């Protein structure tokens, strides 16, 4: 999986890394049970600070996507292993709601929003 960091982006580097790892899992480039590189190695490969990678890994752990095993690294969880899915779904809903409200305020119609969401899901799942 290729991670592309944009240092001039308004999005923090740790968030870019977190998002790209999640996208890699959705696209099947990283699979449940796979180990992520060590913090030190990943930071060196990306040319970023170790604390940045560490923060990304802890975000992924907090979201229930990986488990961090001391001395073994960060391991991608399977869907069945993920804890508190209902809580995670509520978190996603609360994060999406303001974005959808903004889209409606800016004049997007319900159908346009639905089409946009379907288009994004198809892109992530590489569906045609």
Secondary structure, 3 states (H helix, E strand, C coil): CCCCCCCCCCCCHHHHHHHHHHHHHHCCCCCCCCECCCHHHHHHHHCCCHHHHHHHHHHHHHCCCEEEECCCEEEECCHHHCCCHHHHHHHHHHHHHHHHHHHHHCCCCHHHHHHHHHHHHHHHHCCC
